[in-house]
Amino acid sequence: MQEKITVILQGICDKNKNLNEFKKNIPLNAENFNVILSPSPPFPREFEGKTIYAVLDVLLDTNGKPNNILRQIFSTQNGLEQCDTPYVVKMRTDHTLADTRFLAPLQKTTPSPYTFFKEKIRITNFFVRDPLKVPYLFHLSDVILFGRTEDMRLLWGTELPSAESLLQDGKGYFSFFGNEAGITRFREVPEQTVTLRWLERMGFPVHLPHPCATRHSWFALWENVLTANFELMDARDSGVVFPPHFYHADKRHNTLLTPAAFEEMRAAPGSLRRYARLLFHKYIGVWFSAHYWCVTGWLCLCRIAPNRAGKIKQWIKGMQRAA
């Protein structure tokens, strides 16, 4: 890549670091890179350079897990506003570029009803979910992306969604069948929020009632959009060094979209045969998954004996703190 590139370091920072220390995440020729630090709290100590503060609240789910999507969108947008180079990399502060493999020239897009960029945005498969293995449609990797600055602004250019718009109606979705999201009040996981807000602005509004909701029309839309607008690299062969826990997060469940599966998707995006495979796994294949039965067992306990479930949850948290 001969063009000069802006690198946006986005996410939670070590407050004791400054910009020069964060630049060690990019041990490449500094003359080819502008570096912008666009953090979420806690903020790093003062330094010379551009600092953009994201001060939005973290949203808490009913299961106690934080949802940082508002901070992520806001800090990424502010970083993109500062870009004055043709290309930009958005990466987390805990990632490192070991070499330039991820920054190779991008592919031109092919015109189609589902094509919205001039060049494909490059992502790794941390954590693009294979819809045939886990029914999360519109689940785009949001940890590191490389693309034309104007295309990245298009992807991330949504107005910040309200907290209420992210929540499910009523008490939330509860089902023992086709539900791998567990107990949650959110209608989307954060990766889905980024994708769906972008597609809505492109003229394809989709309103998921819960994260595992599927229809063939949604499935076809997602596979066509993903293959038309994005390049997928195997995370382990991308030249990007991820935090150690990334490499183990999906080891048991194997739900990441592999480059081979991505090529299969490109050959027949949204086909009825592929969607039949999704439905088979969603409603039958999961019966052979230990993870699914753990989720389903917890759903049963929370519905039948919520007080006991609460005590178990507190006990687990206590064990985690002790460890």
Secondary structure, DSSP 8 states (H G I E B T S, - for coil): --S-EEEEEEEE--TT--HHHHGGG--S-GGGEEEEEEEESS-----SS-B-------EE-TTS-EE-HHHHHHHHHHHHHT--SSEEEEEETT-EE-SSGGGS---B---STT---SB-EEEESTT-B-TTTS--TT----SEEEEEHHHHHHHH------TGGGB-STT----SSS--S-S-SBSS-HHHHHHHHHHHHTT-----SSTT---HHHHHHHHHHHHHHEEEE-GGGSSEE--TTHHHHTTTT--B--HHHHHHHHHSTT-HHHHHHHHHHHHTGGGG-HHHHHHHHHHHHHHH-HHHHHHHHHHHHHHHHH-
